[in-house]
Amino acid sequence: MTSGPAKRGRRPGAPDTRAAILDAARSLFATQGYSGTTIRAVAAAAGVDGALVHHYFGTKDDLFVAALDIPVDPRQILAPVVAGGADGAAERFLLAFLSVWDDPDVRPALLTVARTMMEPATQRVFADGFLPVVIGPLGVALDLDRPELRMPLVASQVVGLILLRYVLLVEPLASMPTEQVVATYAPTLQRYLTGPLP
Amino acid sequence: MTSGPAKRGRRPGAPDTRAAILDAARSLFATQGYSGTTIRAVAAAAGVDGALVHHYFGTKDDLFVAALDIPVDPRQILAPVVAGGADGAAERFLLAFLSVWDDPDVRPALLTVARTMMEPATQRVFADGFLPVVIGPLGVALDLDRPELRMPLVASQVVGLILLRYVLLVEPLASMPTEQVVATYAPTLQRYLTGPLP
């Protein structure tokens, strides 16, 4: 068999196959949530075999991060935060996080993801996806006590900071130098990570 | 002249005149922002005299709060926070704030406002409206130093808390008892209100 236009849509490595898988994954994660989405369902929706989804995208976590369609893998950004341990993790987290958001090449894509996570139709992507796949494991890797409480507290401050600084462009936050943002928010986040909590 | 169906739309006290003013105000605040909206422009858009707008709604601040269409005036809710002074203001603020958001009769309207403030087309309502009309004056009334810095910090945590607890329903925040939320977030907000800041 030779390749040709008629077969293009079914060729495993073809860009449109990858795109079809990503489209199906985005749609299912948004409507069914992370836990309600299976690789099998994504494969069926994309009209391919489940093994092909694993072959191109790895685990379900990897597929979820790929479906976010941001030019960075947040788990890689967070690796140095984890490597340093819980002590001082808030400051390292803020530095890593701001270096990505303050990059003008990356910010537009992040803004799209942030808006998606707040729209009623797709907001499950955050609570039932981004939180367990990206933020939750950070708390476990840092070996925190009560990570299931602490990481949502961290998220509640970081999400508000993103909204005011990057989405709503509220001053003086929107123009505040990185070092000042880090120094302002690090005590809050460090208390949420390792401080005494009720 | 006698009243009749043909005159109903122009009668000053008629419900549809009030509604027309509120519609015009909502549309203008959303698209022009608070500072870009004048009583004169609202009156013109509603087809009434400016004096009538003042007569029914008071000041521009009052009109803005009325246009939010929530069953409480946030400025009244915040009055006891101000009355107690800056010491302990974070705890009083959280108690006042949660009493409103945790009221099932009020929450749906607040959710609508919160969503409006995050939509791209209407997000100026927050940065150029809610913040200067409702949140900013709180910092001035509490006689804080640098209120123009401190109140956006407070807002950045409160907005994130609203999002995770009430909009995205992230656990354990969504089910957390009021007292625990207050005890968890009061130290953060009190530092933003009165603590040392970089």
Boltz contact constraints between the chains, C-beta under 6 A:
constraints:
  - contact:
      token1: [A, 118]
      token2: [B, 118]
      max_distance: 6.0
  - contact:
      token1: [A, 123]
      token2: [B, 168]
      max_distance: 6.0
  - contact:
      token1: [A, 126]
      token2: [B, 168]
      max_distance: 6.0
  - contact:
      token1: [A, 127]
      token2: [B, 168]
      max_distance: 6.0
  - contact:
      token1: [A, 127]
      token2: [B, 170]
      max_distance: 6.0
  - contact:
      token1: [A, 149]
      token2: [B, 172]
      max_distance: 6.0
  - contact:
      token1: [A, 152]
      token2: [B, 170]
      max_distance: 6.0
  - contact:
      token1: [A, 152]
      token2: [B, 173]
      max_distance: 6.0
  - contact:
      token1: [A, 156]
      token2: [B, 160]
      max_distance: 6.0
  - contact:
      token1: [A, 156]
      token2: [B, 161]
      max_distance: 6.0
  - contact:
      token1: [A, 156]
      token2: [B, 164]
      max_distance: 6.0
  - contact:
      token1: [A, 157]
      token2: [B, 157]
      max_distance: 6.0
  - contact:
      token1: [A, 157]
      token2: [B, 160]
      max_distance: 6.0
  - contact:
      token1: [A, 159]
      token2: [B, 160]
      max_distance: 6.0
  - contact:
      token1: [A, 159]
      token2: [B, 163]
      max_distance: 6.0
  - contact:
      token1: [A, 160]
      token2: [B, 156]
      max_distance: 6.0
  - contact:
      token1: [A, 160]
      token2: [B, 157]
      max_distance: 6.0
  - contact:
      token1: [A, 160]
      token2: [B, 159]
      max_distance: 6.0
  - contact:
      token1: [A, 160]
      token2: [B, 160]
      max_distance: 6.0
  - contact:
      token1: [A, 161]
      token2: [B, 156]
      max_distance: 6.0
  - contact:
      token1: [A, 163]
      token2: [B, 159]
      max_distance: 6.0
  - contact:
      token1: [A, 164]
      token2: [B, 156]
      max_distance: 6.0
  - contact:
      token1: [A, 168]
      token2: [B, 123]
      max_distance: 6.0
  - contact:
      token1: [A, 168]
      token2: [B, 126]
      max_distance: 6.0
  - contact:
      token1: [A, 168]
      token2: [B, 127]
      max_distance: 6.0
  - contact:
      token1: [A, 170]
      token2: [B, 127]
      max_distance: 6.0
  - contact:
      token1: [A, 170]
      token2: [B, 152]
      max_distance: 6.0
  - contact:
      token1: [A, 172]
      token2: [B, 149]
      max_distance: 6.0
  - contact:
      token1: [A, 173]
      token2: [B, 152]
      max_distance: 6.0
  - contact:
      token1: [A, 180]
      token2: [B, 198]
      max_distance: 6.0
  - contact:
      token1: [A, 183]
      token2: [B, 198]
      max_distance: 6.0
  - contact:
      token1: [A, 184]
      token2: [B, 198]
      max_distance: 6.0
  - contact:
      token1: [A, 188]
      token2: [B, 188]
      max_distance: 6.0
  - contact:
      token1: [A, 198]
      token2: [B, 180]
      max_distance: 6.0
  - contact:
      token1: [A, 198]
      token2: [B, 183]
      max_distance: 6.0
  - contact:
      token1: [A, 198]
      token2: [B, 184]
      max_distance: 6.0
